[in-house]
Amino acid sequence: MPAAALPGRATASSNPGAIGLSGWGNYPRVSTELLAPRTPAGAREHLIGRSGVVARGAGRAYGDAAIGTHSTISTRCLNRMRSFDAATGQLTVEAGVTIADILAAFEPRGFFLKVVPGTKFVTVGGAIAADVHGKNHHRDGGFGTIVESFRLALPGGEIVSCSRSENAALFMATLGGMGLTGMILEATLRLLPIETAWLRQDTRVAGNLEAAIDQLEGGASATYSVAWIDCLARGAALGRSLVYLAEHATRRDQELLGPELAPFPSPRMSRLSVPELFPGWLLNRVSMRASTSCTSAAALRSKAGSGSCIGIPISSRSTRSPTGTGSTAAAASCSINA
Ligand SMILES: Cc1cc2nc3c(=O)[nH]c(=O)nc-3n(C[C@H](O)[C@H](O)[C@H](O)COP(=O)(O)OP(=O)(O)OC[C@H]3O[C@@H](n4cnc5c(N)ncnc54)[C@H](O)[C@@H]3O)c2cc1C
């Protein structure tokens, strides 16, 4: 497998058959055998007779959670969507399908994932294993709450079905289990029906940390809440923030916002995207101050112009993949050449 094609960071290793692999934080770099099965059955085969094995999704975990001491099984080629029931919103996918894949395929069809972390370039397997949280954790809980069931390959290779009613203890231990109970091969998720792909956003200015906490506590009933904290502010302004609260916009909200706006705009509408990785030299006091000033000014301008209701297409808030390896519902092959 060519190192350049891998998610996360990989380099050649002095150990034949192994490569140096790291997580998103680039440290530590560990020598491991990297396997990339193309089918769930192939993944199971790799587990039999091996120890020191761990599954790896998109490699977005910051530390070394997705690196096996002996072998690492990548799920990036397990990227097929299996079935979808529009009546129930139930979607069954292989573990290597990413949240970005699901949003690209289903947001235009009026479905969203109720729990989405800060990057959409994570796999369903990784999201279940870390029970990732979104900006609605206080209301809706973690990713596990939208998981109906999954098929798990145990370390010995046995495959078991798990849900809240079948192998329930194993099901619960695997949600947030960081891959230690076995390898998730495929999962059934429950998607959230949405009327539009827009968010109705309320931006509040908080002059210091205490005010920001008050605003967040006051907005606890909002579906989504997040604070953009100016960590460069000092003295009485320490912790000053912009607190964003948001709800999924209804058809009525979108018509009020602008009848010419499509309820499900094309992703191309959001031309600007923020890279997931900034070069180190770009992150300094001056650039951070400039960025914070721009964010505050933009928020205040929007507030002045349109009250507290700002329309935001959901997809435009996520970053673009630096690896460019996202697959689609119809993907028949994957970008990792094992
Ligand atoms: C920019 C950025 C923003 C982030 N924002 C958030 C956030 O807002 N909220 C949040 O909760 N997290 C956040 N994270 C962390 C990220 O969501 C988690 O680390 C997630 O688990 C990464 O998924 P992955 O597919 O990359 O998994 P990996 O990093 O490859 O693996 C993570 C863990 O999942 C296990 N695993 C992966 N696939 C499987 C499988 N098929 N079966 C069993 N175990 C498996 C691995 O063994 C490992 O323990 C962020 C990360 C980044 C880089």
The ligand as an SDF file (V2000), in Angstrom:
LIG
                    3D

 53 58  0  0  0  0  0  0  0  0999 V2000
  -10.7320   18.3600   12.9420 C   0  0  0  0  0  0  0  0  0  0  0  0
  -11.3210   17.3530   13.9020 C   0  0  0  0  0  0  0  0  0  0  0  0
  -12.4800   17.6850   14.5850 C   0  0  0  0  0  0  0  0  0  0  0  0
  -13.0660   16.7600   15.4710 C   0  0  0  0  0  0  0  0  0  0  0  0
  -14.2070   17.1130   16.1220 N   0  0  0  0  0  0  0  0  0  0  0  0
  -14.7850   16.2310   16.9610 C   0  0  0  0  0  0  0  0  0  0  0  0
  -16.0060   16.5430   17.6330 C   0  0  0  0  0  0  0  0  0  0  0  0
  -16.5610   17.6290   17.4750 O   0  0  0  0  0  0  0  0  0  0  0  0
  -16.5530   15.5970   18.4500 N   0  0  0  0  0  0  0  0  0  0  0  0
  -15.9610   14.3600   18.6430 C   0  0  0  0  0  0  0  0  0  0  0  0
  -16.5190   13.5420   19.3890 O   0  0  0  0  0  0  0  0  0  0  0  0
  -14.8080   14.0480   18.0270 N   0  0  0  0  0  0  0  0  0  0  0  0
  -14.2240   14.9480   17.2040 C   0  0  0  0  0  0  0  0  0  0  0  0
  -13.0450   14.6040   16.5600 N   0  0  0  0  0  0  0  0  0  0  0  0
  -12.4850   13.2720   16.7910 C   0  0  0  0  0  0  0  0  0  0  0  0
  -13.0200   12.2280   15.7800 C   0  0  0  0  0  0  0  0  0  0  0  0
  -14.3880   12.4330   15.5250 O   0  0  0  0  0  0  0  0  0  0  0  0
  -12.8550   10.8340   16.3870 C   0  0  0  0  0  0  0  0  0  0  0  0
  -11.5130   10.6090   16.7010 O   0  0  0  0  0  0  0  0  0  0  0  0
  -13.3680    9.7170   15.4650 C   0  0  0  0  0  0  0  0  0  0  0  0
  -13.3330    8.4890   16.1760 O   0  0  0  0  0  0  0  0  0  0  0  0
  -12.5040    9.5870   14.2180 C   0  0  0  0  0  0  0  0  0  0  0  0
  -13.1150    8.6480   13.3430 O   0  0  0  0  0  0  0  0  0  0  0  0
  -12.2080    7.8500   12.3000 P   0  0  0  0  0  0  0  0  0  0  0  0
  -13.0880    7.1810   11.3130 O   0  0  0  0  0  0  0  0  0  0  0  0
  -11.1650    8.7390   11.7510 O   0  0  0  0  0  0  0  0  0  0  0  0
  -11.5830    6.7440   13.2570 O   0  0  0  0  0  0  0  0  0  0  0  0
  -10.0470    6.4370   13.5860 P   0  0  0  0  0  0  0  0  0  0  0  0
   -9.3570    7.6810   14.0160 O   0  0  0  0  0  0  0  0  0  0  0  0
   -9.4340    5.7190   12.4630 O   0  0  0  0  0  0  0  0  0  0  0  0
  -10.2460    5.4520   14.8440 O   0  0  0  0  0  0  0  0  0  0  0  0
  -10.7410    5.9770   16.0600 C   0  0  0  0  0  0  0  0  0  0  0  0
  -11.0830    4.8120   17.0130 C   0  0  0  0  0  0  0  0  0  0  0  0
  -12.1560    4.0720   16.4440 O   0  0  0  0  0  0  0  0  0  0  0  0
  -11.7790    2.6940   16.2980 C   0  0  0  0  0  0  0  0  0  0  0  0
  -12.4000    2.2030   15.0660 N   0  0  0  0  0  0  0  0  0  0  0  0
  -12.3610    2.7680   13.8340 C   0  0  0  0  0  0  0  0  0  0  0  0
  -13.0720    2.0170   12.9490 N   0  0  0  0  0  0  0  0  0  0  0  0
  -13.5490    0.9560   13.6600 C   0  0  0  0  0  0  0  0  0  0  0  0
  -14.3410   -0.1850   13.3110 C   0  0  0  0  0  0  0  0  0  0  0  0
  -14.7850   -0.4070   12.0550 N   0  0  0  0  0  0  0  0  0  0  0  0
  -14.6300   -1.0750   14.2990 N   0  0  0  0  0  0  0  0  0  0  0  0
  -14.2110   -0.8850   15.5650 C   0  0  0  0  0  0  0  0  0  0  0  0
  -13.4570    0.1510   15.9450 N   0  0  0  0  0  0  0  0  0  0  0  0
  -13.1320    1.0800   15.0040 C   0  0  0  0  0  0  0  0  0  0  0  0
  -10.2620    2.7100   16.2340 C   0  0  0  0  0  0  0  0  0  0  0  0
   -9.7260    1.4610   16.6420 O   0  0  0  0  0  0  0  0  0  0  0  0
   -9.9320    3.8350   17.2100 C   0  0  0  0  0  0  0  0  0  0  0  0
   -9.9690    3.3480   18.5290 O   0  0  0  0  0  0  0  0  0  0  0  0
  -12.4500   15.4830   15.6760 C   0  0  0  0  0  0  0  0  0  0  0  0
  -11.2820   15.1480   14.9750 C   0  0  0  0  0  0  0  0  0  0  0  0
  -10.7210   16.0710   14.0870 C   0  0  0  0  0  0  0  0  0  0  0  0
   -9.4630   15.7020   13.3360 C   0  0  0  0  0  0  0  0  0  0  0  0
  1  2  1  0
  2  3  1  0
  2 52  2  0
  3  4  2  0
  4  5  1  0
  4 50  1  0
  5  6  2  0
  6  7  1  0
  6 13  1  0
  7  8  2  0
  7  9  1  0
  9 10  1  0
 10 11  2  0
 10 12  1  0
 12 13  2  0
 13 14  1  0
 14 15  1  0
 14 50  1  0
 15 16  1  0
 16 17  1  0
 16 18  1  0
 18 19  1  0
 18 20  1  0
 20 21  1  0
 20 22  1  0
 22 23  1  0
 23 24  1  0
 24 25  2  0
 24 26  1  0
 24 27  1  0
 27 28  1  0
 28 29  2  0
 28 30  1  0
 28 31  1  0
 31 32  1  0
 32 33  1  0
 33 34  1  0
 33 48  1  0
 34 35  1  0
 35 36  1  0
 35 46  1  0
 36 37  1  0
 36 45  1  0
 37 38  2  0
 38 39  1  0
 39 40  1  0
 39 45  2  0
 40 41  1  0
 40 42  2  0
 42 43  1  0
 43 44  2  0
 44 45  1  0
 46 47  1  0
 46 48  1  0
 48 49  1  0
 50 51  2  0
 51 52  1  0
 52 53  1  0
M  END
$$$$
